[in-house]
Each structure stands twice: as structure tokens, then as C-alpha cells.
Amino acid sequence: MKTITRTVWILSLVSLFTDMASEMLYPIMPIYLESIGFSILLIGVLEGLVEAVAGLSKGYFGQLSDSKAKRAPFVQLGYSFSALSKPMMAFFIYPLWIFFVRTVDRLGKGIRTGARDAMLSAETTKANKGKVFGFHRSMDTLGAVLGPALALLYLYFNPKDYINLFYIAFIPGVLAVVASFLLKDKKVETASKNVINKQPKKKIGFFSFIKYWKQSSSEYRKVVIGLLFFALFNSSDVFLLLKAKDAGLDDTWVIGIYIFYNLIFALTAYPLGSFADKIGLKKMFVFGLIIFSIVYFGMGLTTNLYAIIALFFGYGIFGAATEGISKAWITNLAKDENTATAIGTFTAFQSIVAMIASVVAGLLWFYFGASVTFFVTAIATVFVIIYFLGNASLNKIITQSQKTTK
């Protein structure tokens, strides 16, 4: 079986173009919103609400994708929503309109996530799953390098010209949508087809995906509990960037170090994913957590600029060793007909938990300072590492999985 298939290439290019468009705007979004009258509080409320909408929708649309036995339409619609939202930001500056546009953008992510990852999983075997998901994350993150770099270049020659940047970001967004229409669905068995007497399909409600938690295997729940506990302390990258700014970097260099982190991520995701197939997905994920805890302990201890740059290098390694790997791991624990639901359920809970994590981190930073924020996260991560290493059931699952691929 060819490891990087046509479908994997298309999905990876679609993600690259979409991330290029999104990350082109990510560094300037708070600046733009402030320039049109948004307070820091209103920006926080806006981003929190739209992320909650996106998070919950991942579970719903993942289950809907499994129910319909379709992947490509959800991928195409989701990326179309995200692309259309880019120029819409420049039309009006009213708060309700901005909220609507940001919701459309994040809803697009919710629609596509479960179906896209299920489509990726269908192109793999257990022997190459880490490599395929790693390749996809590598291409996706390459967009996070190119987008901010292009934004910096444009704003260097056109300072504060944010409006036109929204129109420019529409171009890679359109390329992503065009590429997504090259995707073709494979035949997907639905859970209902496997039920005796073919009982009528149950109506899918917005929160129906929560029921999957009870129906899923104990192995799935054990893994997801560990992942969610980690997500509860893995706050927004903004806090790391604030640390870099406190160390003496100006705004341009802060964006530069963000690009540097994404570049390391992009360069290492594929080889680490490939290596994960050899040593086991769990071992690679735990390796990433160890790097993460070192980075956060380091951020809490140092104010040295060069040390912080080195820690951002480590943070890129962490991302490469965990983001794609966690989804690959989850797909190994789900039946083919429930893959999108399994991914959607996890990412829905993860989005909500991540929002809580950023609020908690902000409160810790405000009341106790940056060092305490980073130390608490690092210590919590150590407990997650112990949880995964000490869970005999997980070890048994990985061992059995490796035996079946030999």
C-alpha cells in the first residue's frame, strides 16, 4: 500500500492553504479588532464564544458524517465556510457582524474536522498511521509558517493596511476549496447497516455525540481522559508569546518566533510520525509530553532571551510529537464506521477544556505571575505522563496493536 496516497496529498494541500489563510490573519486579528474599537474584554468574549461553538459542532458533525456515510461533502463545506469568512471581516465593523463572521469561520472547522480525520484514517493501516497523520500535520503547519511570513512582508511595505490583508487571505482559502473538490468518498459502512433487522436511524441531535462516550470502548475512554486532563492545563500559545515579549522581543520578533516554532513543527512532524509507527504511538506521545513539561518548567525559570528561543524549538518538537499522533491513536481505538464520531467527540471536549485552560492560565498569571502559571502546567503534565506510563491496559493495547501489524 502506498503510504502517502492521492487523498492524503489533497487533504494535506487543502490544510496547507487553509492554514496559510488563517495564520496570515492570526497575528494581526487582535490588533485589527482593537483598531475598530474592540476592548480586550470584548475580544476575549468573542474568541471564547466562537471557539465554544466550533468545539461543540465538531462532535455533532463528526457523528453526522458517520451517520450519512459521507466524508467529502463535510470537508468541502467546512473549508468553504472558512474561506468565505476571510473577506467578510472587511465588509463591516459592527460587533454582531464580526461575531457572525468569526462563528462562520470556526463553524467551518467544526464541520470538517471529524470527516477529514476519518478520511485520513481510511487511507492508513495501523503500521503507517503515525506517518500519514504526521505528514498531514507537517503540511498543515507549513501553512502556519507561510501565512504569518507573508503577513509580515505585506505589512512591512503597507503598515496598518489590515483590510486588504483580509482580501489577500481569501486567495489561499479559495485554492483550498478548489482542491477539496478533487476528493472522492470511499464506501463507508454505517453503524446502522450492521444492526439486525435494520432499525430506523435515530435522529442526530446537536449533543447526540455525547452518547458515544458511553457506547465507546473502555480503551478509548481511558486514552481520552488522559488527553483531556492534559488539555485542561495546555493553555493558549498566546501565553508563551507573552513570555517572549516580556523577555524583550518587540511585536515583529514575537511573530517571528511564532513562525520559528511552526517551522520546527512542520519539519519534524513527518519524521516523528514515521518513527512513532516503529516505537508505538503512545511512546511518541509521552515523549512529546516530556518535552512539553521541560519547556514549561524552563519558561517558568528563565528570562534569558536565547533560552526562550531554545524552548520554542522544543515546543515545536512537542507539537510534532503529539498533535497528529493523538488523533492517529484515537482512530486505532474506534470502529471504521464510528471514526468521525470518535474524533469529533474528543475534539469537541478538547475545545471546551482548552477554553477553560486559557481562562485558568490567565487567572494564575494575573494573580500569581507568569512563573506560577508555567510551573502549574508543567507539574500537571508530569501527572499525565505518569497516568499513561502506569496504565497497564494501555500498554496491552499497544502491544496487541503492534503484533497485528507484523
Secondary structure, DSSP 8 states (H G I E B T S, - for coil): --SS-HHHHHHHHHHHHHHHHHHHHTTTHHHHHHHTT--HHHHHHHHHHHHHHHHHHHHHHHHHHHHHT--HHHHHHHHHHHHHHHHHTTT---HHHHHHHHHHHHHHHHHHHHHHHHHHHTT--TTTHHHHHHHHHHHHHHHHHHHHHHHHHHHHHSTT-HHHHHHHHHHHHHHHHHHHTT--------GGGGSTT--------TTTTHHHHHHS-HHHHHHHHHHHHHHTT---THHHHHHHHHTT--HHHHHHHHHHHHHHHHHHHHHHHHHHHHH-HHHHHHHHHHHHHHHHHHHHH---HHHHHHHHHHHHHHHHHHHHHHHHHHHHTS-GGGHHHHHHHHHHHHHHHHHHHHHHHHHHHHHH-HHHHHHHHHHHHHHHHHHHHH-HHHHHHHHHHHHHH-
